[in-house]
Amino acid sequence: MIRNEDVYRLAGVAADYARQSDLQPPEETILRLMLPDLPRARMLDLGVGGGRTTLHFAKWAREYVGADYSECMIAECRRRLSTYPDHISFAVCDARSMEMFASGSFDFILFSFNGIDYVAHSDRLKILKEIRRVGKPGGWFCFSSHNLNSCAQLFELPQMVSLNPRFARRTAKRLLVRLLNWRLRPATVRSSPYIVINDGSHGRQLGTYYIRPEEQLAQLSEDFTDVHVLSLATGAEVGGQNELRSVEDSWLYYLCRIR
């Protein structure tokens, strides 16, 4: 695998992201929940990619800043959204170190489409600290992250393989992921709070961070509060410890208050 950031800095990858425009079900829920506050909010959209979420959130915010560490992604945003009004801007910025923004700058910070999952574990924790710093106390932070509970479908043989020809493509994909991660034992997946695997994304070039919901709540506990977990499939809130331990959506959204 090449470095994750090198993949996202490819012009072709940025162009692919710039063709996307739809919100995922939990993002629709989040937009609906945030809508009363956005007209008074300064919003930071981290990992903005090709401007997919800009199309839906920026027009409602008092001020909107889309940021990404890929110059190609920001170039696509500026090209795609060149006619947008002055309260919308874009910046090349690495979420691990956001010195360009003062402490307490933003009322709402969004980090969608699992952007936080493509850095090392230590960098992930740095990002959470930086978001806490640039976010206003009492403001909102929302992000998505791959769900380690879903990896049973990739590493446990009964859930990985289906003899039904209707699911042949899905079975082939799961077997490929298992092959790409042949050193990783199913017992390790079952016992780990988080792992990094090659799940086949972007031509099998990326290492992707998968985390259990309970572990993600623990990572958030020091700097964030009032955490809501939303299902990828439905956009509805996942409630209770039993449901968190069993939910198998490929990724989940977390909406929380900044301490």
N, C-alpha and C positions, 0 to 999 in steps of 0.2 A: 504493500500500500504506500502511496505517496502521502505527504502531509495533508490533513484535512483542509487547511486554509489554502493550500495550492490548488485544490480542486475548485473551491468557491471563487478563486480569482481567475478562472478560465472564462474567456469571453463567451464561449458556447454554453457553458453552464449558466452564466448570467442571463443570456438570451432566453434560455428555457424558462427560467424563473420569471422573466418579464412577460411571458405569455400566459401566466396564471392570473386569475382574477377572482375566483370564488372563495368565500369563507367556508371553513369547516364548521360543523354543527356547534361545537363549544364556543367558537369565535363569534357565531351569531348570538349565542346566549350572552357572552361577555359584552358585545356591543349593545345589546338591549339593556343590560344592567348598568352600563356606564353612561348611557345616553343622557340621563338627567345631569350628570356632572361634567361631561365633556365641553360644553360651551364655556365653562369657567376654567378649564384645565389646560396646562401646558403638558403635552404628551410627548414621550420618547418612544419611538418604535425601533427597538434594537433588532439586528439581523433582518433588516427590512427587505433584503433580497431585491427582487425586481419590482417592488411596489404593490404587491397583491393586497396587503392590508391597508395601504395608503388609500386605495380607492374607496374603502368603506369607513375608515375612522377619521381621516384627516379633515374632511369637510365639516365635521361636528366640533372639532377641538378649537379652543381659543388660539393655541399655537401648537404646531406639529413639527417634530424633528424626526426624520427617518435616518437611521444610522446603520452602517455596515462596515466591516473591515475590508471588504472587497471593493476596490476602486471600480471594477467592471460592473458590479451590482449598482453602485451609486450612479454611475454613468447611465445605466439603463433607466433608473428612476428619473433622473433629470430629463432624459430624452422623452420618456413615456408621459411624464407629468409636467411638461414644460409650460403648459398654459394654466397651471393651477395658481391660485392667489398667493399673495405675499406672505401669509401666515404659515405657509408650508415650505420647509427647507430640508435639505439632505446633507449629510456629513459623513466623511470617511472616519470611522472611529472603531477602535477595538474595545469590546465590552469588558475586557480584563483590566483596562486602564483608561479611564475616561477623564483625564485631566482637563480636557477642553470644557467640561461642564462643572460648574460650581456645586458645592454641597447643597442639597435641598432644592434642586432646580426644577423637578418635575412632579406633577400631581398624579400622573398615570404613566407607568412604564409597561410596555408590551414586548415580549420576546417570544414570537410565535414560531410555529413549524419546527420545533425541537432544536432551534439554533444553539441552545446551551449544551446540547448533547455531543458537540463535535470539538470539544476541548478536553484536555486531561482533567482528572479528578481535582487536582490542586487548583487548576485554573477555574474550574466550575465554582469552587468555593470563593475564589477571588471575585468572580463575576457577581455572586450574590452579595458580597461585601460592598462592591462598587455600586450596585443597584441600591443597596441600603443607603449609601452615602449621597448619591445624586437624587434620590427620591425624597419627597417631603414627608416628614412624620405624619402619619394618618392618611397618606396617599395610598394608591393602589399599584400593585405589581401583578402581572399575569404572564405566565409562560407555559410552554408545553414540554413534555419529556417522555421518552420511550419507557414503556412499562415492562419491567423484568418479568412480571407474571405471564406475559404473553409468550415468553420464550419457551414455555413447555411445548408449544406448537412446533418449535424448531429443534428441540433436543430430546424430547420424549417420543420414542418410536410410535406408540399407539396414536398419538395426536399428530405426529408428523406425516404419517403415510395413510392415504386413503386408496382403496382398490376401486372406488367408484370412478369410472372414466370421466365423469363430469368435472372432477376435481384434479385431473391429471396435471394441469398447469400449476396449480397451487402446490401439489405434492412435489413436483419437480423443483419448484423454487425453494421449498423447505429443505429438500435433500441437498440442494446446492449450498445453502447457508450452512448446513451441517458439515459439508465437505470443506468449506472455506474455514471452518473453525474446528477442524478435526482434533486439535489438541485439547479442546475444552470438554471436560467430562460433564455429563448430565448432573452428577452429584454436586459439582461445583456450582452449576447454575441454580440448583435447588437451594443451596445453602448460602449463597452470596447476597448481600444487600444491594450490590450493583456490579455490573460487569461491562467491559468494552468488547464488542464483537464486530466482525465484518458481516453486515446483514444484506450485502449485495447492492447497497445504494450507490448511485452514480458509477455504474460499471464496476462494482466490487472494489472501489478504491478507498472507501472510508471506514474508519473505526468509529462505531456508534455506541454511546453510553446508554445503558439500560439500567433502570433503578426501580426498586420496589416502592410502592406508594408510602409505606410506613417510614422507609428510610428517607424519602424526599421530605416528608413532614419533619423529620428530625433535623435535616439540613436547614430547614427554614425556621426552626423554632427560636433561634437566638435573635434574629433580626426582623422577623415577620410574624404576624398574628392573624387570627380570624381567617384561616385557610379554608377555601372551598375547592373541592376536587370535582372536575367535570369530565363526563364520558365523551370520548371521541365519537362513538357511534350515535349517541342521541343528543348530546349537549346538556343532558340533565346532570344534576349533582349526584355524586357517588357518596352515599351516607353510611356512617358506622364502620367500625373496625372490621367486622366480618366481611362486609362488601369490599372494603379496601384490600383485604388480603386475598380476595378471590377474583376481583375484576380483571379481565383479560384483554381489554382494549389495547391495541398496538401502542398507543400513547394516550396520555391524559393531560388535561389542562389544570393548572393550579392558579387560583385567584386569591390574593391575600393582601392584607394591610401592611404598610411599612411602619415599623415601630419608631 
